[in-house]
Amino acid sequence: MAEVTLPSFERKPGEHAQTTARITRVRYVNPDNSYAILDAVTRRRIEFTMVGTLAAFKVDDEVRVKGVWVESKYGIQLKVESCEVAMPTSSVGLARFLSSQLTGIGLRMAERIIQKFGAETVDVLDNAPERLLEVQGISKKKLETIQAEWREKQGNRQLFVYLQGHGLSYDLSARLIGIYGQKLIPVLTQQPYLLSKEVNGIGFKRADQIASQMGIAPDAPMRIEAGIDYALYDAECNEGHCYLPLPVLVDAAARLLQVDASVVASHVNGLIARKSIRTDRDEHGETLVYRAFMWNLENAVAHEIVRLVRSGKHGDPDEADLRDLRCAETRLGIELADSQRQAVLTGLSEKFMVITGGPGTGKTTLVKVFVEIACGREVPVFLAAPTGRAAKRMNETTGHEAKTIHRLLEYAYMDDSHGSFQRDQDNPLPAGVYIIDEASMIDLALMRSLLKAIPDTARVIFVGDVDQLPSVGSGMVLRDMIQSNCVPVIRLRTVFRQAEQSMIVQNAHRINAGIYPLVPTQAQMADPKCEFYLFSAATPEHAEHLIEQLVCDKLPKRFGLDPMNEIQVLCPMRGNAGGVEHLNQILQARLNPDGIPLDRGFQGFRIGDRVMQLRNDYENDVYNGDIGKIVQTVGNKTIVDFDGRVVEVKHQNLENLALAYACTVHKSQGSEYPAVICAFLRSQSFMLQRNLIYTALTRARRVAVFITDQYTLSAVIGNNRPSSRYTRLSERIMAFLSADA
């Protein structure tokens, strides 16, 4: 490839360039998708930055690169279209190349190899590597290492040629080689549809294109069966379903595969015969189709619930229970209502139960009472919740240690990406009282792990608001436990006097009942004690302007709130105008204009930014949904302060953070904020349903602001769509109890 370089002053966005260059610095690498930002210098000593799927390349690699100039906030960069290692022609370059490619070969050793073999060095490595033993310092053991590494490098180059010969782009080829290595060709030829589940950013359609490029026919059984499996998998991941009725599955798979429904239907029986999918029949005789994993999971959860329910009652309430209850009230300085006392006494007699109710109905008070009674009886009590924020709230309201469910079950990494719970049926949790808050957030997979680890000798109390958003993962476990009528349930319906005076609480219950909220008058809005506000926005851009004013000026001035720490913007979706990503950019520019941009990463973080953790980090005790502040960068690490817990985040793990001036309603579950601003726009109506805005409103502790319009709000309150999630847990619980009776 002839070298063509553009002088730096002539680099223009949209123009193409190709050159041979040496990599001088690796600025950023994302291990999940192999995206990298590299500095390089051409043989004419022109420096530039290139971006793309470049994680395989290292400092001092000489590469032939082709791409297009693009403009970013970091300046003009070369967006790479193809890149391959260029074999250096000079002795110095070849020595540098060998020392960078082969472990244990330093620059001096590389120079000795080149001095020995000269221009034949590469041929020796390819065809007669045993001759390297002629070089001083290379032992048989080191030779074996060199041979293995050189074969791998050569194999990767051959893979590139093979994949690009089949029409796969350079970027995609690099990503797949980075994930699968030499196992890639068997995966592509025998199981190409695995890519849709194992590789971030590759959905079924992209995997299907790759399969086609590998010669798999449109009517191949492999393709049809993969489409059926993916339709079920997609329903689980994106809709929270556990199964699909057979007609729904056939229609979904046919649309996905672009084939006739009869073709799909003809392959279902084969999958059933191999137990790749499982079926049930409902009370109407309709066939319900599960992936085998989900069928086993739902059955396992039902079995564990029945085991604990049938482990025996603690005994009917007696005078000792009543005495302990009164002592707890005295120590806490509270007086329970009759309905609350009855709820506590019921809880003291059951081994497995659910407490559910909306805001202001006293769930937290009951938890405090149960904790107080258990401590008074010297019975171990364990508090847990699905998220770190929810666990922290439990700790603050009860004064008792609370953990995430993952910490309770002692989750531990087995390698860099996988881990397991150390507590299970073979290593169960100790006996005691387990109180699990925010139970509506628990999906089937986490519930199975939790219940397996709880012994028959323990008592379990699940606490949650069944009307909030269901879990992000599959199932509606809390709802199904309640609907089974087999699990003791305490329903808290009375809104107590202090909470009843709150317009936030009143409107939460109105919305939950499908009633339009109370809207304050102008006179009420002028009252500093007003808690709920509703503003109309004609367009997403208008909504963004209102949000910026409210966050940065109006709410801080009126209520003395810190906009960086006490005001949370909630949205139903991430993208487009009025979404999380755009609002984060707007608010970052206003609230942290002078923050120094991080040297690495492409998320646009600055020192001083408010950020949210997106994945559980058990090593640092930071969990999904925790909010922190970027303090500084030190070397290749970013320092983040999570409410006093200072954590070092490696730059390759920055993708586990996101700006948190605004976040989705789902990400806010389990959290409370002094002030919440909720944007519900007509352009987002396809994402909106009643329990989403109900959940958003109940995140507010002091002030709640809705930005919407009357038509959209009325439509959303009338939309109770999530009740159509396909689950059978309640039926399985009933069936297992009947079978054991």
N, C-alpha and C positions, 0 to 999 in steps of 0.2 A: 504494500500500500504506500503510495507516494505521500510524503508529508506535505500537508497543506495547513498553514496556520494563519490566523487572522491577527494582525497587530491589535494590542489591547484597545487602542482608541477606535478601532473599526468594528469591534464586537457589537453586532446589532441583533436584537431579539428577532427570531424567525429565520435567521440565516444559518446554514449548515456549515459544519467544519469537521475535518478529520486530521488526526495528527498522531505521532508517536511521542510519548511522554513518560516521565518517571514520576511515580507517586511520592510526594514529599511529606504528606501529613494526612492522617485519618481523623477527620473532624467529628464524625458521628456515624454510628452503625446501629440500625434497628434489627436485633436478632430475629424478630418474628417474621419480617418480610424481606430481609437482606438489603433494605434501602440504606444507602450510605452517602456521605458527603466527603469528598476527597479533594485535597489540594495536589496539584501536579505542576511539573515544569517541562516544557518541550525541549528538544535538543537545541533549539535556538534561544533557550533560556527565557521563554515567555511563560509567565506564571498564570494559572487559571484554576478555577474550582469546577469540579464536575459532580453531578448528582445522578443517582439511579440505583439499580440493583447491583451494587458493587462491593458487597460485604466480603467477597472471596479474595479481594485484592489487598495487598499490604504495602507498607512503606518500602520504597526502593524497587518495587515491581516496575518493569518497563512494559508499557501497554500500547497497543494500537487501538485508538478510540475514535468513534464516529458519533456525532450527535448534532443537536441544534441549540443555538444560544437562546436562553430564556432569561427574563428579568424577574428577580425576586427582591424582597426587601433587604436581602444581603448583597445585592448587586447582580451583575451579569454572570450567569453560570451556564456550563455546558450540560444540557440534559442528554444523557448517554442513550444512544440507540443500539450500539454494539461496542463491545470491549473484549479484547483478548490479550493474553500475555505475549509480548513480542520478544523473541529470543535476541538478546543483546549481541552486537557484533564486535564490540571492543573487549579486550581482556578485563579491563576494569569493570565494565558493565556486566560481563558474564560472571565475574567473581561476586559482584553485588547480588546478581540474580540467584546464584546458587545458595549463597548464605541466607537469603530471604526465603527461599523455597524449602530448604531442607533443615529439619531440626538437628542440632548438634554439629552443623557445619558453619563455623564462624568465617569471618572474612579472610583470616590468615589461612585456614584450611582450604577454603575455596581457591585462594591464590596458588597454593601448592598443587591442587588438582589441575588447574589450568596450566601451570608451569610444566607439569608432567605430560599432559595430553594435548595441550594447545587447541587447535581448531577442531580436533577429534573429540573434545570433551563430551559434547552432547551425544555423539554416536556411541561413545563408551557407556554412558549412562543408559542409553536405549538398548544396546545390543550386547555389551560385554561388561556389565557392572562389576563382575568379580575382579577386573583389572584394577579397581580402586584400592585393592589390598596392596598394590605396589606403592601407594602413597603413604608416607610416614604419618602415623597417628590414626590410621583407619584400621580398626580391628574387625574381626568377623562379626561381632555383635553390632558394631556401628554400621557395618556394611548392610546387614539385614534391615536395619532401620532406614537407611538411605534407599535401598531397593524398594521397600514397601511404600515409602512416601513418594518416590519418583513414579512408581506405577500408578498410584492414586492420582497424581497430578496429570499424568498422561491420559489416564482413564477419563478424568473430568473433561479434558480437552476433546477427546473423542466423543464424549457424551454431548458436548456442545454442538459438534458437527452433526451428529445423528439427529438431535432434537430440532436444530434449525433447518435440517434437510426435510423434516416432517412439518415444517411451517410454524413451529413454536418460536415466539419472539425471544430475543436475547434476554430481556428482563425475566420472563417467565422461566426460561431454561435455567438461568442462574439461581432463581429461587428454588426450583425443584431439585436441582443438583445439591444445593446447600442443605435441603431437608432429607433427601433420600440417598444421596451419594450413588454408589454403584448398584444399589437396589432399585434405582429409578426405572430402568427399562422393563424389568418384570412387572413392576407396579403399573406402568403405562400400558403394557400389552395384555396383562391379565386382570388387573383391577383398577382401571383408570378412574372409576367413579368414587374410589376412596378419597380422591383429591378434594371432593366437595365437602368432606367432613374433617379432613386432616390438615388442610392448608387454608390459612386465613386469606380471605379475599377471593377464593375460588368457589363459586356456587355450582349448582348442578349444570347450568347451561354452559359454563366455561369448561367444566369437566367433560361435558358431552361433546363440545367442539374438539377438545384434545382427543377424545376417544375416536371421533370421526377421522381426525388427522392420522391416527394410528391404524386406521383401516377397519374399524368396527362398524358394521352395517346398521342402518336405521332400525331394521326389524330383528336385530340380534337378540336372543333371549337375555343375554347379559345386560343389554341396554334397557329392555323393558322392565326386567326385575329390579334393576338399579333405580329406575324411575318410580316404581311403586314404593320401594324402601325410602327413597328421598322424600316422596310426598308425605309419608308418615313422619319422617324425621323433621321435615320443615314444619308440619303442624304442631309437633311438640315444641320446637325451639321458638317459633314465631307467634304461635297462638296459644300455647300452654295446654293443648289437647293431650290426652293420653291415648286416644284411639280415634279412628274415623269410621263412620258407618260405611259399609261396602260401596254403595252408590256414590257417596261423596269422595271416597278414595279413588274409585275408578275414574270419575270425572276429573279430579285434580291431577292424577298421573297422566291421563290422556292429553290434557292441556299442556302439561309440562313436556311431554314427549312429542306432541304434535302428531299423534296417531289416533286411530279410531278406538272408541271405548271398548269394543269387542276384543281388540288385540290385548288390551290391558287385562280385561276380565279373564282371558284364556290363560294368563300366566299366574294368576293369583293362587290357584290350587297347587301349582308346583312349589311355590314358596311356603304354603301351609304344610305340604307333605314333608318338606325339609325342616320345618319348625323355625324358619327364618321369620315368619309372622305367625301370630296366634289369633284365634277368633273366639268370640263369645256371641251369645244371642240375648237380646233384651226381652222385656216382657211382651213386646209386640212381634217377636220372631225375627227382628231385623238382625243381620249379621254385622258384628262390630269387629274391626280389624286393628290389631296392635302390632307394633314391632315386638319381637320376643323379649327384648330388654325391658320395655315398658310394661308388658304384661306381667313379667316376673316381679317388677318393682312394685306395681300396684297390689299384687297379691301379697308380697312380703310386708308392706306397710299394714294392710288389713290384718294379717296374721299377728303382727306385733301389737297392734291396738287391742285385738281380742285377748291376746295373752295377758296384757296388763289389766284390762277391764275385769277379766275373770280371776285375777290373782287374789281376789277377796276384798271385801269391805273391811275397813279398819274397825268398824263397829258403829252402831247407832249412837247419835250424840247423847251424852250423859251429863251429869252435874259437873264432872271434872272439866269437860269441854266448855260448858257455860262459864265456869269459874275462870278458866284460862282466858276465855274471850274477854270477860270483863276486866281482868287484870291487864290484858294487852291494851284495851281502850284507855285505861287509866294511865298506863305508862306512856302512851302516845298522845295523851291529852285530847282525845276525840270522843265523840258519841255517835255511834252508828245508828242508822235508821233500822227499823224492824226488818226490812227486806234484806239489808246488808248483813245483819246478825244471822238471819236464816241462811244466807249464802255461805257465811263462814262456817256455820255448824254443818251444813251439807258437805262443804269441802273437807272438814275434819273427819267425816265418816267415809269418804270415798278414796280409793287408791288412784283413780285416773279420772280427771274431769276437765271441763272447759269453762272458762269465764269469758263472756263476750258482752260488749256494750259499746255505745258511742261515746263521744267526748262528754265529760261532765257527769258521767253516771257512776263514778267511784271505783273504777278498776284499780287505779294506783293505790287507793286507800285500802282496798281488800288485800292487795299484795303486801303492803306494809303490815297489816294485821297478821297475815299468815306467817310472815317472817318473824314477827314479834312472838307469836305463840310457839313457833318451832324453837326459837332461841331460848324462850322461857322453859321449855321442856328438855333443853339440851339435846335437841335432835339436829343433826347437820342439815343445813339448808343451802341449796345451790341455785343461784339465779343466772339465767342465760337468755340471750336474744340472738336473732340471726345476724345483726350488724353491730359493728363497734359503737356507732352512735347510740343505738337503742340500748346496748349494754351499759354505756356510760350514763344514760338517763336513769336506768334502773338503780345504778349505784348512787346517783345523786338524790333520788327520791326516797330510797330505803336506808341509805347509810350502810348498806351491806355490799360486799364484793359481788360484782356481776361480770360475766364473761361472755364472749361470743360462743355460739354453739361449737364452732370449730376448735376454740381453745378448750372448752369443756371436754371435748372428745380427744384432745391432745393430738391435733393434726400435725404431722411431721413430713418433711420432704424426703423422698427416697432418692431423687436426683434433681437436676436443675428445673424440671418442669412437672414432675409428678410427685404425689405424696399420698398418704393414707392416714386414717384415724387409728390411733393406738388403742382406743377404747372400743370394744365391740363385745359380742356375746362370749368370747373366750377370755376377755379381759374387761369385765364390766365395771361400770362406775360404782362407787360405794353406796350403801343404803342411805336414805335420807329423803328430804323433801326437795323436789325439783320444780321450780317455777320458771316457765318459759314464756317470755313476753313477745309481743308483736308476732303472734303465731300465724297471722294471715300471710306473712312473708315466707313461710317455710314450704318448700316444694317437696315433692315425693322423695327425691333422692336424699335430701338432707334429713327428712323425717325418718326414713328407713335407718340411716346411720345412727341417729339419735336414739330411736326406740330400741334398736338391737343392743345398745350399750346400757340400757336402764334395767336393773334387776327386778325380779318380782317383789322383792322386799322394799322397794322404793315407792314413794307417792309422787305423782306427776300432776301438775296443774298448768294447763295451757291458757294463756291470757291473750286476747286480741279482739280486734274489731272486725267482725266477719264482713262488714259492708265496705271495708277499704279495698284498694286494689289487691288482686290476688298475687301470688308469688310470680316472680319473673320466670322461674322454671315451671315445669309441667305440673298440672294438678291444681286442685283447690282443696287442700288438705283440711284446713280449719272448717270450711263450709261443709265438706263431706262428713267429717266427724259429727258435726251438729245434726246434719240431715239424716244420719243413720238412725237416730233415736236410740242408739245403743250405748252412747257415751253420756254420762251425767253432765248436764249443762246448766250453768247459772247464767241467766239472761238479765242484764242490768238495763232497765228501761227508764228509771226515774232520773231526771236531770235535777241535781240538787241546787238549792237556792242560790248559792254563790255563783255556780256555773250558769244557772238559768238567766242571770242578769247579763251575761256575756252575749253580745250579738254574734260573735264568732260561733259559739256553741249553738245558739238558736238557729242560725242559718245552716250550720252543718246538719242538724237534725231535719230541718225543712228540706234541704237538698236531698238528703238520704230518703226522705219520704216522697220525693218527686214534686215538691212544692217550691215555687219561685221564692228566692230569699228576700228577707226584709231589706229594703234599700233606705239608707238614712236620708232624711230631709236635709236641706241646706242648713237649717238651724242645728240639727244634730251633728252634721259634719263639722260645724264650727266649734263644737264642744271638744276640748282636748281629750276627754275620756272616750270619744268615739273610737270603736275598734274595727269597724268594717266599712270599706269604701268601695264604690263601684264607678268606674270611669269607662266611657264609651270610646272606642277607637275605630275610625272608619277604614283604616288600612294598616297593614303590618308596620309600615314606616311610621305612621302616627303612633302606634303602640310602642315602638322602640323609643320614640321621642318622649312619650309620657313616662316610660320606665326609667329612662336616663334622668329625667327631672326628679322623679320620686326618690330614686336611690341616692342620687348625688346631692340633692338640695332640699326637697320638701320634707321628707320623713326625718332626716337628721335634724333639720331646724325645728320641726314641730315636736318631736318626741325625744330629742337628745340621743338618737341612735347613732352608733358607729357604722357607717355604710360598708366598711371592709369586713366587719365581724358579726353584725347583728341584723342585716337585711339580706334575705335570700329571694332571688327571682326564680320562679318555677315555670316551666314550659312543657307542653305535651310532646314536643319533638325537637330534634337537634338541628336539622338543616333548614335552609331557606330563611327569608326575612321573618323576623319575629321568633326565630328559633334560638336554641341555646348557644350555638357557635357564634352567630352574628352578634347576639347580645353580649357575650363575653368579650368580644373585640371592642364593642362600644364602651362597655363599663371599664375595661382595662385601660382604655385611652383616657377616660375621665378620672378614675380613682388611682391609677398608678402610672401617670404620664412620664415620670422621670425614672422609672425602674430600668435598671441596666439589663439589656437583653442577654440571655444566657448565650455562652459561646457555642453551645451545642444544642441540637434538637431543632425540629422544624415545627413544633407546636406554638412557637411564639411566646414562650415563657419569659418573664422578667423577674428580677429580684424584687421582692415585695408583693408578688402576686398571691392572691387567694387561690388555692388549688384543692382538688378533691382526689383522694385515692380511689382507683378504679378496680383494683384487685387486692385480695387479702395478702398481706405480707406478714406471715407468722413469725419470721425471724426478727422483725423490728416491732412486732406487736401493733401494727397499723392495718386497718381493715377497710374493706370496700365501703365508701361513703364517708370516711373520716375526712375532715377539712383541716387544712394547714396553711402555712404561709412560707413561701420561699425566702430564706434568709440570706444565703450567699452561695457561691460556688468555690470549691476547694479542689484543685487538681481536676480529676475526672469525675467528681461527685458534686451533687447539688444538695445543700443542707436545707431541710424542711422542718419547720416547727409545727407539730400537731398538738395543739393545746398543751404546750409545755414538754411534750415528748419530742426531742430533737433527733431526727433520722437522717442518715446519709443515704442519698439515692444515687446509685451509679447512673451515669449518663445514658447507658444503653437501656436503663429501666424507666426513662422519663415517659415512655408511652403508658406507664401505669398511673400517670397523673393527668388531670385535665383542669383547665381553668374552672373556677367554681363561683364566679360572680352570679352566674345563672346555671341551673342544672335541670334535668328532667324530673318530672313528678316521681317517676319510679325510683330514681336515685335518692330522692328525699325521704323515702319510706323509713320509718324507724327514727326519724330525727324531728326535732322541734326547733323553731327559730323565733326570736323576739318579734320579727316582722317578716311577712311573706307577701310578695307581689306575684300574682298569678295571671299570666297572659293566655286567654282562650279566644282565638281568632277564628273568624268564619273560614278563612283559607285553610285552617287546620281541622275543620269539622270532622273529617274522616277518621281522625285520631281520638276524638273526644267521646267520653261516655260519663255517666253519672258518677260512678265510683272514682273516676280519676279526679274530677274537681272536688269531690267530697274529701278524698285523701289530701289533695293540695291544701284545702282550707283548714283541715285539722292539723296541719304542720305549724300553724301560726299560734303563738302563745300570747301576743299582746296586740298586734295590728295585722289585719289582712286586707289586701287590696286586690280586687278583681278588675282586669282590663279586658273588656269584651263588649258585646252589644246585646240588646234584649232578645233579639231573634235567636242568636247563637246560644245564649245561656238557656233560653227556654227549651230549645231543641236538645241540648246536651242533657239537661235535667230529665228530660223524657226518654233518654236513651239508656236502657239498662242492659245493653248488649252482652256484657261479659258473662251473664248467666248461661250462655249457650256453650260454655267450655265443655268438651266431651270428657267426662270422667265417670268411673264406676266404683270408686272407693267405698262410697256409702253402701252400695248394694253388696259389695264383697264383705264388708264388716258384718252386715246382717246375715249373709249366707254362712259365714264362718261361725258366728254365734249360734245360729240355728243348728248347724251340724254338730257343734260341741254340746248342745243342750241335752 
